[in-house]
Every structure is written in C-alpha cells, then in structure tokens.
Amino acid sequence: MANSCRKLIFNIYVVFYCSAVIMPQICICSQFTSSPIDQFNKDPKAFPVATNGEIFPWHELRLPTVVIPLHYDLLIHPNLTSLDFVASEKIEVLVRDATQFIILHSKDLEILNASLQSEEDVRYKKPGENLTVLSYPAHQQIALLVPEKLRAHLRYSVAIDFQAKLADGFEGFYKSTYRTLGGETRTIAVTDFEPTEARMAFPCFDEPLFKANFSIKIRRESRHIALSNMPKVKTIELEGGLLEDHFETTVRMSTYLVAYIVCDFTSVSGTASSGVKVSIYASPDKWSQTHYALEASVKLLDFYENYFDIHYPLPKLDLVAIPDFASGAMENWGLITYRETSLLFDPKTSSTSDKLWVTKVIAHELAHQWFGNLVTMEWWNDIWLKEGFATYMELISLNITYPELQFDDSFSNTCFEVIKRDSLNSSHPISNEAKTATQIKEMFDAVSYNKGACILNMLKDFLSEETFRKGIIHYLKKFTYRNAKNDDLWHSLSNNCLEGDSTSGGFCYSDSRKTSNTLAFLRENVELKEMMATWTLQKGIPLVVVKREGRSLRLQQERFLSGVFKEDPEWGTLQERYLWHIPVTYSTSSSQAIHRHILKLKTDTVDLSEKTDWVKFNVDSSGYYIVHYEGQGWDELITLLNQNHTLLRPKDRLGLIHDAFQLVSAGRLTLDKALDLTRYLQHETSIPALLKGLEYLELFYRMVERRNISDVTENLKHYLLQYFKPVIDTQSWLDEGSVWDRMLRSTVLKLACYLNHAPCIQKATELFSQWMESSGKLNIPADVLTIVYSVGAQTTAGWNYLLEQYELSLSGAEKNKILYALSTSKHQEKLMKLIELGMEGKVIKTQDLATLLFTTARNPKGQQLAWNFVKENWTHLLKKFELGSFPIRMIISGTTSHFSSKDELQEVKLFFESLKAQGSHLDIFQIILETISKNIKWLEKNLPTLRKWLLTSI
C-alpha cells in the first residue's frame, strides 16, 4: 500500500482533450479502482465526522476526480470598512461517474446556502435544488450532498452563497494597508492563493490539475478600482452608489492563479510589441517609482514572446505593488502581485543590488506566465517545473535584455546557495512527495527554485542552448493549457527534433530510435529520462574525485555530505544507493578546448590526448557537482593561481574558491589549504571571485566573533584589513562604475566599517551628519546608503533620527536600509523596541518581521534576544504567519542556524521537540539541527588551524 501511494503522488492523473463545440471535454482517470460511493457504502466507519456530527463522505486529502469543474462564475463584494466580504458563485461541473456528493475545498468561509441545477433545469430556468452542506475543517473540505444521484457524463451547475472576514495575514483574500503622505491609513483588499489558499476566498476545486475558466465580477465603491486577471469589459451602477465591474472570462487555469484586488492605486502603462497593454500599479504617493518596472516589463515580455515562440495569451498584464506581502511576488495570470521592494525603484535610494533584484523578480514572474500558468505541474511535488524554470529563465532573459547588469556572473551564487542546503542529509529530492498544505508550502524552497534552475542550466550546457530551447518550446506548445510532469519534459527535450528540422549540436534521434528517449552524444547513448531521474528523484549533490596519473584521469563519484566526514561511522550508510549520471566538463593546460564526459559509474577513467600540467573540472561552474583533486591536484591549482591566475577562466576561479571551502566542511581538504588558495586574491581581477573569497573570510570572522573567541577575532580582523587594504583604500563613495564595481564598493566598505576601520567610520560619520543636518534631504549615494545609516545608528541621536525617517520614507528600498541599520545597534533595549514594533505591525509592517529577526540575530548583541523572543512568542507568530510559510521558516532559520555550541544545539532541540508535541512539525527543524551540528564540528576541527594560519599570515 505504501509503495502504491508513493507512486500515485507522481502519476495520479492523465489528461487528454476531445473536440467539442462549446469547450474541450476534460477526461481525468480516477485515482481509485472503485468509486467514492462504493468506498463510502462499504465502510462508512472509516470516514471522518463532519462539524455537525454526520459522517463526512470523503477521507482523502486530495479531492476525488468524479466531479471536475469547467467554469466558475464569481461575484465578490468586499467591504473595506467592515473588513469582510459577501460573495456568490456558480460552478459548472462535469460528472464523470455517478455520485451522491460533490467534494470541494473551503477554508474559513461561512456557507450560507448551496443549490444544484441540471442542464435541463438551466435550460428551462427551473430553480435549483437545495443541497445539504457538510464541513470537515481538518482537510479544509466541504461536501455537497445531492437529493438524487448525479448521472455520469452530464453537466450540472452548483450555486453557493458565502461570506467571510478579510483575512488578517497574507493569504487568501486579505486586507492590506498603507499610509498616505498626509498620514491617513487606507485599506485595500488583495488575493494571494498559492499554493492552497484560493479555498479561503471561494469554495473550489483547489488543486492545480482542476483547470477551469473564470468569469469574475467585483462590487466596489466609486473611490476604488477593481483589478482581476482579465481586462474589465463593463461597469454597472447599482443602488446605493455601488459599482459592479465585469471582467472578461479567463483562459483555462488553476485556482491558485486567480486574482482580484480592490484598491485606490494609480498606474503607468505601456504597450509591448505584440500589442499587450502592460501597467504598473502602486499607491498614489509611490507612482513615481513605477517607471523602471514598466520599462523592464515591456522589454522582458517582448523577449519571452520571441524566445518561446508563443504569444502571451492575455490582452493585458498588470503588475501591482502591494503594501503587505509575505513573499517577493506571485505570478497570478495577468495580475502579478509584488512586495513593493520587488517592483518599485527609487533612483535616489535604490542601489545597484536593488535594481538587479527588481529586474530579476520581474523576469521570474513573467517567465511564469508560460512556465506554471500556460503549462502547470500536475501536483505540487513537481513545483520545480515552474519555479526551477522561472529561476533559470532569469539568467537567459537578463543576459539578453539587460547585459549591463552582468547577471551571468551572479548565477553561480544561485547554485552555491542551494549546495549548502543540498549537502545536508536533511535535504530532499527536487521532485518530492507533498500531501498536506504545510508540506506543500515547504516545497517552495531553495531546492525547488535554485537546484531546479542549476540542473536546467547544466542540461542546457550539455545539450547545447539551441537544442535545449527547441525542447522547451516543444514542451510548452504540447502542454499548452494543460498539466505536465517530469517525464513530459524529458520526452519533449529528447523528441523536439521529430517535429522539425534536425537540431544542431549532434542531438537527435536516428530513425531507429524515434520511440526512445536516447540521445546520440559523443558516440555514447544517453538516456535523458534515466539521466535526469538521478538529479530529480534523489536528493543531494555529487562529489567528483579526480586523480591524475600520467595521461589518465581516474574519476570517482560520491555523495557530497557537509558536516559528515569519511571517518564517521554513518558516512558509509549515507552513501548507499546514490549514483548520478554526471555530464562532467574539464579543461587542461594543454588546450583551450572544453572536454566532455558522462560519468555514469562509481569509478571511471578518462585518457588525456597529451601531457598536461594541470586539469580543472566543471568548466565555468556550469555543472551541479563539487570537485576534489586528490594527490597534487590542489597544489598544482594553487600554484597556477599564484603564478598566473588568468590562465583559468573567471568562473573557474570562482568555482575553485567555492569548492575548496565546501570540501573543508566535509573534511576532505584542510582549512589551511583552502585559505592558501585565497592568497592570490590580491591580484584577482574578477570581482565575483574576489567577493567569494571575502565572503568566506567574513563568515569565519562572524562565527568566531559570535562565540567571543577574542584572539582569533582580533587576528582575523587585522588580517582582513591588512590583506584587503588596497581594495578598501581604492573605493570611492560615489555611485559610479559597472554593476560589479558598485557591488564591490558596497561589500568592501560595509565590511571595513563593521571592522571599525577608522577611515571608513570617519567618512560614513561625516556623510551621516550632513544628512541629518539637511533634515534628510541630502542625497547620499545609494550604494553606500546602508553603510552610512549603519554607522549613524550607533549613536542614540542617530538611531532615533533613523527611526523617525523610517516612518516618513516613501521608498521601500530606503526603509530596508534603515531597518537593517537600526538592527545593528549595540543597545539591546533598542533592538527589543524594534522587534516589538515589528510585532505590533504599524510603524514596522508585519511583513518585515522575519527579516528584522534575521538581521537582529546576526548582531552579536541581538542573537540571544531574537532567539528568546521567538521561543516566548511562537504562538503569536503563528497567528501572523501560516505554519510552513516562508516567513516562519525564515524566522526559525534566521534565529538559530548560526549557533555553533552544544548548549545552543540542545536548547534548540528541546524547543523543536516541544513544538512537535504541540502538533507543529516542519522539515526545517531537522535542517537546523543538522546545520548547528555542522557548525560545532567545523569549529572543533578547524579553529586550531585557523588560529595557527592567522599567526603565520599577519
């Protein structure tokens, strides 16, 4: 039974279309061998009890497929004064099998009445029959019991009237507020339904496979506007001065993509090349910050329509800056919603990093209009099919549309970030089982987003960009308005040349192989589905161990585990049954060519054509694997870097720094060897590589500083300021240079001031004083704004003034910088005041509480304060954020993952156990415990080495 259930998660439904005059007939194979009625009649005691004491006729978390929706007619009337809404809906459904009940999702809705009409009733305008409604809140489901059995293959219309409060949090149909320049607080109503919150706004079949068309009507006051997925077609005046907006019927889509907003926002608009109207909406006082987003959106929409060879299918695209928003953005079809800092750009206070972030998030959400909206995963276990692709498309789109942002040099960090997570045993496969709402929320993590993007980039590099592009176009066109799963993607990538010309790069079927997924590559048969299953269906990241023996390279693959050493007793068990098909690349001193090989076995040998002085694997860090060089391999590379680092590509130097320090965490390389590798950085011309080396050194500094290991802290501080003095001293305090010049300036000066470097503190203090004297009117260069504010926040007068300016600022980018600066104070009473303001949610919005706790915990004076606050206020935090949501996971991780002592580990463990006892369980609990254990082990093993290395280096 367990194995059967597991299989069902991956392949529950098959969807196909049949031609019809009115609309396509949808046929979904049942996930059960017997009908729901048969199951219920056979053993009613196995079913749960509804809230009224009657037996609820369904006991699964997933809905039955006996009844499927075709069309929703929604009428919503929110009241922004009483903060509630009344609504009604008509759902046209198709009955596939005779049944006496319809199961829907519904959460926190008061169902007023429900009725049913057959096609005949509708035709002859007969009144509907009233239905009995049962509720089972544990599964967020309601059952509509019908008087007579519904007949198979017929359509019915279900009408439901309902009402509810506008939600207090950030999910479902919720209220959001903002303050005008005049100090007035205004309320708007907005939706956010992903992944399982459409059921909080209207009873529905709230699973991605149940696609339908939606016709939406919204009632509002004349001072407001209403927005939805589609353009407005007309407005009707009602009694009492109310207006009712009618919107065009949507294309077929999943419930999580439905969206509507009632607000008083203003907009700026433009038109894409294809004629699509693009508009950016924001609160009236922030209208001036919408123009960059409009430029980027139009440019990116044009790019995607051309790249995918598929027109954006809606007539308009709205992007809306929401004052209260839990995540970065949400890709609702035609009505994308954003946190203000992810959409608005203020030239005076937004830094280069802010600009890159806004552009990246817009690119991500627009990619979703194809990956996710047009083609949707069958179930949430495969959300990487949309999130991984959208993250990958950031790279492809920005490289073409905004080359000046040099995003290509940032993408490696996307992979490095998830490797930290994926190298823990508590990681999970990209395609992972998810049943409950909490488990589904937890799937929205770095593995789904970043690892998904990184393996797609690796696959693109393996197949060639042209072949990969043709394959994904084939996939999108084949599954338009439908649902897909992993295998559908691999089949499309393997078969794309069957329906067109032969692809370049040597990847295509021979005539005899048209029914397989085998690609011809380097005269090797590569089974794409089999290859990619090793990357999507098993967790973790491989380690490729390379040993050069004359003209032969001996290769070995293992599972890379951070914090678990080869000598540890559990190491062998954790390696069992792990094997990847790794498309490795390498370069040598003898040739500029990129050599390729598929490593399918635990061990393999590659012969070199000529003698070489060195070999470097994972060219340009395009592969999702870590490389360890046995024998003299690392020594040869360190020597090469010191003698002439430019013989290696910039991304190869970046990858070497990353891999070396990751190998230290796994006990495969000594810390002094990795630190020796960074000595060449004083000559490094590639800023990303320089910043990567600096990042690790700063990480070690903050670790020993938090533990109050004073001798190492002082020596490492001295080393950083001495070794990077030439870089620090050459930085200007102006917004000038390339994107990477400006990022280097921000990073280096921020660290220098944090280390109390006198010239840095002096300059920042001078600028802060001038800013205060100008009553906040002086324009400080945006790239050093955080630094200036952080130094200014160290005095009581400066801290208080910053808090005043925080309340007055209309720039979300500036607010973020001020809030970070305030959290760096050395006074705990000030830090506590900040946290209390975040909990209160007026001055500091609740949406920023998770970030505030994170930054406070990174402050040595605030780490225990933030952690104690979370422990003592856990129940209150769960009232603000859903269990499993991104803010809750960020709060847990942000306040604990930096711990590095056994006492802290025990304290966190006891807290997590108490939460489990109360019924709150999250996968992140195990991630945190493993991370703290890794930190403890790292210090125990490497602190003496770090202490000794510093003594010989300063």
N, C-alpha and C positions, 0 to 999 in steps of 0.2 A: 504493500500500500504506500509506504513512504517513497519508494522509488517511482511508483506511478505518479504520485502527486508532484514529485520534483520535475518529472518530465512534462507534466501538464503546464507548469509555470512557463516553460519555454515554447510550448506549442499547443495552445488551447483552441485557437480558432483558425479556420481557413475562410478567407473572404473572397467571393467572386461576384461578378456582375452579370446581369442578364438584361437585354434590351427591353425597354418599356416606354410607352408614350409619355406617361406622366413623369416618372423618375425611375432610376435604376432599382431593380429588385435586389434586396440585400439578403444573402443567404449565409448564415453562420452555423458551422457544425457544432452540435451540442457537446459540452464538455462531460456529459454524463451518459451512461448507457441506458438509463431509464429516465422517464420524465419526472419533473419535480412533484407532480401529483402522485405518481406511483410511490415515490420515496416517502412522501408525507403520509399516505394511506397505509403504507407498510409498517412504519414505526413512528407514530406521532410523538411518542415519549422522547425520542432523540432530538426533538426540536425545542428551541428556546421558548420562553414565555414573554409575551408582549407586555407593555406597560399596564394594560387593562386586565391582565390575568389570563387572557386567552392564549392558546398555542399560536406562536408565530410560525407560518408555514415555510420558513426557509432558514437554513442553519449554516450557510457558507458565507465567507467574507466577500467573495465575488458574486456578482449577480447572475441569475440564470439567463440563458440565451433563448428562452422560449418566446419572449416578447422583446422586440427591438424597436427603437424609436426611428422615425423617419423625419418628423418635423415638429419643432416647438414653436408655439405662438406665445410670446411672453409679454405681459403688461405689468410694469413696475411703477409704483408711486412712492418714492421716498419722501419723508417729511424731515427737513433739515433743522426744524425747530424742536420737534418731539423726539427726533433721532430714532425713528422707526420707519418701517415701510409696509405697505399692503400690496399684494400682487395677485395675479391670476395667470394661469397658463392652460393651454390646450396642447396636448401631445398626441400627434398622430402616430400610432404604433402598428406594427405588423406582427400578427400572432403566427408563430411558426409551428406550434404544437398546441393542441387543445389544453386549456388550463383554466383554473378557477381563481387565480390570483395573479396580480402583477406586482413585482418587487422593484422598488425604486430606492435611490439614496435620498435621505433627508436628514439634516442636522440642525438642531435648534430652531426649527420652523414650527409654527403653530398652524396645523392644517385645519381650515375652517369647514370645508366640505369638499367632496370629490364625487364626480359622476362620470358615466360612461355612455358613449353613443356608438352604435354600429354604423357602417357605411350607409345602410338603409335608413337609420334614424336621421343621419345628417342630410341624406338626400330628400327625405320627406319632412325635415325640420321637426322631428319628434323630440321631446325633451329627453335628456339623458337620465339614466337610472342611477340613483344614489348608491354609492359604494361604502362599505364598511372599511375604515382605515385602522390598521394595527401598526404599532410603532415598536421597534426594537433598537433603542439608542446605542447599545453596545456595538452593533455593527453599522450604526448610522443608516438604518434602513426602515422603510415603511412597506406594508403590504396592503394592496387594494384588493378586497375580496369582492368578487362579482356574483350576482344572484344566479346567473346561468353560465355554464361553462363557455368560455370563449372558443370559437371554432378556428381550426388551423387554416392558414393561408388567407385570412381575411384581415382587413384593416379596421381599426377602431380609433375613436377619439376620446382621450381621457382629459377631463377638465378638473382643475384643482384650484381652489382659492386658499390663500395662506397669508400669513403675516409674521413679522419678527422685528426685533430691535436691530438697528445697525450695529454691527459688531464693534467691540472696543479695541480689538487687536489689529492685526494686519492681514487678515484672511477673510475670505467670503466677501460679503457686501458690507463694507466698514466705513466709518467716518474718519475724516482727516481734517485737521485744522491748520490755519496759518494766520499770522498777524500782519496787518497792513502797516504801511509807514505811519499811519495815524494812530496805531496802537489797537485797532479793532480786531477782535478774533473772529474769523469767518470759518464756516464749516462746509466741507464738500462731502459727497458720497462716492465711493470708488470700489471697484471689484478687484480681487486677486484670487483666482481659483486654482492655480496649480499648486500641488497635484490633485488634491481631493477635496476642494472647498467650494466647488460650484453648488454642491448639495446644501451649503449654508445659505444660498441665495434663492434657489428654487428646487423643488423635487425633480430629480433627473436620473438618468442612467449615467452615473458619473465615473465611467471607465473609458480609457482612450479609444477602445475598439468601437464603441457605440456612437459612431459619427451620425450627424443629422444636420438638417438646415434649421436656421433660427430666424424667426421674424420677431423683432423687438419693438415695443412701444414704451415710451417713458413719459410720465407726467411730471411736470415741474412748474415752479413759479416763473414769472416773466424775468426776474432778475438773474436767473440762472440759464445756463445752456446745458444740453444733454449731448453726450457723445456715445457712440457704440461702434461695433466692428465695421458696420457699413455706413454709407452716406445717408443722410436724412432725406426722405422723399417728400414729406409734408408735415405741417404742424396744424393741429386742430385746436381751436379755442373752446374751452369748457366753461361751465358755470363756475362762478367764484373767482374768475381771473386765472384759472389754471390753464396751462398749455399741454398738449399731448403730441410728442414728436413720434413720427413713424419712420422706421429705418428700413432700407432695402433688406430683402431676405439674404442671408449669408450663403456662402458655398457650404458644402458638406464639411463639417469639422467636429472635433471632440469638444466635450463640455468645458474642459479646462481652459479653452481658448476664448470662450465667450467673455465679453467685457462691456461694461457701461459705466458712465461717470456723469454725475450731476454737479456742476461747479459754476464759477463765475470767471473762468480763465479767459485770457486773451491769447491770440496766436499770430504767428508769422507763417506765410505759405509760399510754396514754390511748385514747380512742375517738373517732373522727370521727363526724360527724352520720350518715353512711351506714352506720355500724357497723364500719368498718375499724379494726382494732387497730393503733395506732401505738406503737412502742417506740424508745427511745434507749438504746443500749448504750455503755458505757465501762469502762475498767479500774476495779476496785473503789474505789480511792482517789479517783477523779475522778467518782464517781456524783453528787455534789452539784452538779456543773457541767452536768448534763444537762437541768435543768428548763426553762430558757428554750427550748432546741431543741424540747422536746416541745410547749410552748405554740405555738411558731411553726409546727411541722409540722402539727399538727391544724388550726390556723386556715387555713394555706395549702392543705392537702388539701381542706378544705371549699370554699374559694374556687375551686380548679381544677375540682372536680366540677361545681360550679354554672356556672362560666364556659364550660367546654367542653361542657356538657350531656351528658357521658359519665362514667359511674361509673368510678372507679378499679377495674380488673378483678380485683385480687387481694384475698384476705381479710385480709392484714396488710401492714404497711410497717415495716421496721426501718431505723434509721439508726445507723451504728456508727462510733465514733471510733477510728481505727487509729493506733497509736503511730508507725509508719513508713509514710509515704505520699508519693508523689512529687508529685502534683498537689493541687488543692484538694479534689476529691471525684469520685466515679464513680457513675453513675446505675443500677447494676445493679437489675433489676426486682424490687422488693420487699425488696431488701437493699442499700441505698445506703451506700457507704463514704466516709468523710471523713478528711481530716487533722484532728487534734484541734483545731487552731486555727480550723477552718472549721465546727465543730459545738458545741464546749464554750464555755460562757460563765460566767466567774467575776465576780460583781458587784464584788468588791474590786479586781481588777486588769485587767478588760476595759474598754476605753474605749468611747466612743460609736462610733468608727470600727470597733472590733472587733464591736460589736453589729450595726452595719449590714452588715458583711461576713458574719457568721454568718447573718443573716436572708436576705441576698441569695443566698448559696450554697445554702441550703435551698430557697429559691424556685426557683432554677435547676434543681436536681436533681429536684425534684418536677414541674416542667414537663416534664422529660424522660420522665416516666412515660407521657406522651401523645406528645410530640414526640421521637421517637427509639425509644422502646420499643414503643408501640402502632403507630405508623407510622414505618417505618425507611427511610432513604435506600437506593436500590438499590446504590450503591457509594460509596466514601469521597470521591470527587470532589465529592459534594454533602453533606458533613457540615454545611454551613451550615444545611441544612433542619432539623437538630436543634439545633445549637449556637447559630445565629443566633436561632432561635425561643426557645430556653430563656433566652438573654440578654435578648431583647425582653420575654419574659413576666415577668422580674424587675420591669421597670418597671410593667407592668399590674397584677401581683398586689400589689406592695408599696404602690402608690398607694392601693389599696382596703383592704388588711388592716392596714397599718401607716402611716397617713398622717402620724403624728408623726415618722417617720424622714425625711420630706421627700425621698424618693428621686427624685422627679420632677426636683428641682433638681440631682441628681447625674448624670442620664442623659446630659446634653450632653457630659460628660467621657468617656463611653464612646465617643462619636463622635470627639471631639477626639483621643483617644489613638490611634485607628486611622488618622486622617488623616495623622499623622506618618509612619506606615508606608506608607500607600497613595499618598502623594505622591512616593514614590521610584520610579524606573523599575524597580527590582528587585521591586516588588510583584507580586501575581498575582491572577487573577480569583477571585471568590468560589467559583464552580464551576470547579475546576481539575483537570487531569489528575494522577492519583496512581497509580503502579503498585507500586513497591517498598514494603516495610514502613517504610523510612526516609522516603520521600516521603509516605506516609500519615500518619506521626507529625507531619511538618512542617505538615500541613494544619490541625492544631489550633493555630491562631494567631489574632492579633487580627483578621485579615481575615475568617475564618470566623465568629468569635464577634461581635466588635463591629460590623464593617461589615454583617454579616448582620442584626444587630439594628437598626442605624440605617436601612437601606433598608426594613426592615419597618415601622419607626415612620413613615418618610416616606410609605410606601404607605398606612398606616392613616390618616394625616393627609389624604392625597389622596382616599381612597375614603370616608371617614367611619368612625368607630370601630364603629358598628353593622354597617355593610356588611362591614367587614374581619372582624369577629368571626364573622358568619354564614358568611363564606367559609372561614375556617379550621375552623369546626365541620364544615362540609360536607366539607372535605378530610380531617379526622380520621375522620369516620364512613365515608366512601367507602373509605378505605385501611386501615381497622382490621385489625390483624394481618398487614398486607401491606407492600410496599415501594413507594416513590414516588420521583419525580424532579422536577426544576424545573417542567417543563411541567404536571405534575399539579396543582401548587399554583396556577399562574396560571389553569388551567382551572377549578379549584374556586372561586377568588376571582371569576372572571367569571360562573360559572354558578350561584352559590349560590341565586339567586332563582328558578331554574327549578323547584325542588322545594318551594317555599314561597311565602309572600306576597312581594309586591313590596317591595324594600328602600327604606329612606329615603335621602335624600341625592342622589337622582337617578341612581343607578347601577343599571341593569338592562337586560336585552335588550328590544328591541322584538320583536314576534312574528316579523318577517322576519329576525332576526339570531340565532336560537336556536342556530345551529351555529357561530357565530364566537366569538372572544374579545373582541369590540368592545364597549366601554362607552360610553354616552352621557354626556359630561361637558362642561358649558359649551358645548353645541351643537357640540362637536368630537368626532370619532370617535377614541377612544383604544384602540389595540390593546394590551391589557395584556401579553400574552406578548412582543410586539415591544418594548414599553417596558421591561419588566423584564429582557429579554435584554441591554439596554445597561448594566444595573447588575450583572448576574451573570456574563456571559460575556466581559466585557472588564475589564481591571484599571484602577486609577486612580480619580481623583476629578475632577469638572469644576470649572472656574472660570467663573463668570458675570460678565462685564464689563458694567457698567451706565454709560451716559452719558445724562444728562438734557439734552434740547434742547427748551426751552419746555415744551409739554404732551405731548411724545413721549419715550419711553424707548427708546433704542437698546440692544438686548441682543446680546451675542456670547458664545459658549461656546468654551472652550479646554480642553485637558487641563492640570490644575494640576500643576506639577513643582517640588518643593522642591529648591533647590540647582542648578537649571538656569535660566539667565537667557535672556531673549528674544534677546539679542545673541550668545549662544553658538551655535557652528556646528551643534551637534547638536539644537538646540531644534526646528527645523522638522521634522526626521525623526521626532522623538519625538511630534509632534502628529498625524502622518498617520493617517488612518482611525479617529480617535477621535471619536465622536459619541454623545451621550446624549439621551434623552427626559426632560427635567428638569421636574418639577412645581414651578415656582417660585411663591413667595408674596411679597407685598410690602405694606407699609403706607406711608401718607404723612401729612404734617402736616394734610391737609385732611379726613381721615376716620378713624374708629376701625375701619373695615371691613378685613378681610383679603382682598386681591385675589389672584386665581389665574390662572396662565397656563402652558401646556405649551410649553416651549422645545424644539422638535424639530430645528431647523436651526442651522447655524453662526451665523447672524445673524437677528435678528427685531426687530420694532418693536411697542411697546405704547403705545397712546394713553391719556393720562390724561383723566378727565372734567372736571377743574378744575385751576386753577393750584395749585402746592404749593411749600412752602419746602424740603422735603427728602423723600427717599424712602429706605426701609430694606427691603432684600430679605432673604428667608429668615426669615420671622416665627417667633419663638420657637426659632430654630435647629433647626427640625424637618426641614429638608432636608439631604441629604448632598451639599453643594456649598459652595464658598467664593465670596465675592462681593467684587469690586473695583469701586470707584466712580471713574470717570475724571472729568477736569475738576475741578470744585469739590466733587464729591460727598463726599470725606473731610473737607474743610474745613468743609462745612456740618454734618456729623455731629459733628465735634469741637466746633464752636461750640455746637451743640444740647446736647451733654453738659455743657459748662461752664455754660451758661445755665440749663438745667432738664433734668437727665438723666431725671427721672421721666416725661417725655413719651414715652420709649421703654420698652417692656416690659423687665423684668429680664433675661430670657433673650436679648433683642435686644442689650442692653448687653454681656452675656457673650459673645455671638457676635461682636460688633464687635471686642472685645479680641482674641479668638482669631484672627479673620480677618486683622486688621491685622498681627500678628506673623508669621503664616504667609506673608503677602504679602511681608514683608521678606525671608524666606528664599528667595523666588523672584525677588527683585529687582524686584518690581512696586510696592513702596512703600518710601520711605526710612525708616530706623530712627528718625530724629528725629520724623517724623510719627506713627509708632506710639507712641513714648514720650510725645509731646504728648497723645495720646488718653488716656493713663493719668493725666494731671494731675487730672482731675475726681474721681479715686477717693477723695480726702479727703472728698468729700461723698456717696460711694456708700452706699446703704442695703441693697443686695442683697449678702449675704456671698459667694455664689458668684462674682459678678462681681469683687468686691474681691479674693478669693483668686486668681482667674485672673490679674489684673494683677500681683499679688505673685509668683505662680508664675514668670512670665516674667522679672521683675526678679531673682529669686533664681537662676534658670537662668543669666542673664548673669553674675551675681556668681560663681557656682561655676565657670563657664567661664574667666573671667579669673584667678580665684584658682588654679585648677589649672595654668594657664600661667605663674603667677607674674608677671603684669603688674601690678606693685605700685601704680602711680599710679591706674590705673582701679579696682583692687580697693579701695583706701582711699576713693576718692571715691564709689564706688557704695555702699560700706558706710555712709559718712557720710550719703548721700542717703536710703538705706532707713531708717536710724534716725531721721533728722530728719523725713522726709516721713510716715512711719507712726507717729511718736511718739504722737499722740493715740490711735491704735488700741492700741498696745502698752501705754500707761500705764493704759488703762481696763480691762485684762484682770484678772480675779481668778484665783486659783489654786485654785478650787473646781470641783467637778462640778455646774454649775448652768446653767440656760438651755436654749434649744432645741438641737436637734441641730446646727444651723449655728452657733449661738453657741459651742458647745463645740468644733466643728471649727476655728472661727476662733481660739479660745483656744490650742488645741494647735499650730496652724500658726504663729501670730504669735510666741508665746513661744519655740517651738523655734528660729525664725529669729533672734529677738533674742538668745537665749543663744549661738547659733552665732556671731553677730557680736560676742560679748563685751560685750553691753550690761550695764553694771555692776549696775543694779537687778535684772535678770533672773538674772545669775550669783549675786548675793547671796542672793536668795530661794531659788533651787534648791539652793545650797550649804547653806543653813540647814535646808531640809527633808531633804536627804540625810543631814546629820549627825544629825538627830533620828531618822531611820530606822535608821541604823547603831547609835545608842545604844540603840534599843529592840530590838536584835537582830532587825531585820526585821519586827517585829510592828506597827509604826505603819502605819496605812492612809493612804498618800499618795493624793490624788485621782487616779483612773485616767487622766483626760485629760491630766495633766501628768507622768505617771509616766516616760515616755520622756525628757522634758526633764530631770527631776531625776536620773535614772540617768546620762544622758549627761554632765552637769556633774560628777557624782560620780566618773565613770570617768576623769577627767583626773588624778587623783592615784593613786599606786601603791597606797596603802592602800585607796582606794575601788574601784579596778579589781579588786584581789584579792578584796575582800569581795563584789563583784558576781558574780564567777566562782563563789565558794562558794555564794551564794544561788541562782545559776542551777542548780546541781546539785540543790539541795534543793527548788526550787519545783515545785509540782504544777500550776501554771497555765501552759498553753501560751502564753496571751496575755502573761503576765509574762515568760516565757522569751524571747519575741520581742523585748520591750522591752529586756531586759537584754543580749541578744546584739547588738542594734543599738548600745546604749550602749558596750559593750566594743569594738566595731569603730570607734568614733570616737577612740580613743586616739591620741596623737601619737607614741607609742613603737613603733617598728617591731618590736622583739622581742616585744612583747605581741601585736601583730597577727599575727605569724608563729606564735605559740603558739596563737592562736585557730584559724588555718587548719589547723594540724597536728592540733588536737583534732577539727576537723570531718572531716578525712580519716580519723582513727582511728575515729570513729563511736561512741564510748562516752559521753563527757561531752556532747559536741555531736553530735547524731544526723546521720548522713549526709544525711538528707532536708533538713537546713538548710544544707548546704554551699554550694549555689548562691546562696542569699540572703546568706550570710556573705561570699562572694567579691564579690558585687554591692555590698554596703554598704562593704566594705573598699576596693574600687576607687574608691568615691565620696569617700573620705577622701584629701585631697591627700598625706598621708603614707603611704597604703597603695596608691595606684593602680598604681605600678610593681611593688610587692611582689606584688599579686594577679595582675597580668598575667604576671610572670615565673613565678609558681607554676603557672599554667595551662599555659604553654609547656613547663615542665620535667616536669609530671606528667600530661600529656594521656593517655598510655596507661593510667595508673592511674585517671584519671577515667572512661575508657570502660569500665573493669571495674565501676565503681559505677553508671553510668548508660548506657542504650542510646543509640547514635548517633541523633540526630534527636529524642530525647525532650525534654520541656520543660526539665528541669534542665540538660541540656547546652547547649541554646540560650540559656538564661538566663545560664549561666556565660560563654559566648562573648560575648554582648551586654553583660553586666554589666561585664566587664573591659576592653572595647575601645570601645564606642560613644561614650564621652565624649572620646576622643582628638581632638586638633584641630591636630596638626602634621604636616608632610610626612614627617619622620623616623618618627613613630609609624605613619603610613599605610604606609610602605614596610616597616616591621618586621612589621606585621600581615599585609600582603600576602604576604610571604615565608613566614610561618608557615602561612597558609592554603594556599599552593602546596605546601608540604611535606606537609600533611595530604592534599591531593588525590593527590599522588604515592604516598601510602601506601594509597590507596583510600577515604579518608574525604572525602566531598563533601556539603556541606549548602547549601541555598539561602541560609541566613543569612550565609554568607561574603560573598556579593555585597551583601546588605543592609548589613552592617557597613562594607565598603569604601566604599559609596556614602554612608553616614552620616558617616564620618570625612571624606570629601572635602567633603561639605556643611558640616561644622563648620569646616574650613580656609577654605573660600570665605566663610563667614559672617564670620569674624574679619577676613579680609583686606579685605572690603568695608565692614564696619560698625564695626570697632574705632575708627578715627579719628572717626567720627560719634558713637559712644558717649562717647568721651573729651571731645569738644567739648561735647556736650549736658550732660554732668555738670558741666563747668566753669561753664556758664551757669545751672545749676539749684541749686547749693549755695551 
